[in-house]
């Protein structure tokens, strides 16, 4: 199977970028089955935490199932499992 430079389109910004033969060989050596879907600058932005999202989590106030104090967690509890504050969670070890 011969490889050559291929032009791909970034799924984030829509710009074209070249997927070089050397990059293809690297992907193959790592066992990657899919080609990149983002250009190098969008990949770098995503890795540094700047791509998509605001970078901050939405916190939810809950009552700790262990001590009864109010605490914040970075998810919305479903009520199926108990939710603990950091101290109670760590002490359950």
Buried (B, 14 or more C-beta within 10 A) or exposed (E): EEEEEEEBEBEBBEEEBEBEEEBBEEBEEEEEEEEBEBBEBBBEBBEEEEBEEEEEEEEEEBEBBBEEEEBEBEEEEEEEEEBBBEEBBEEEE
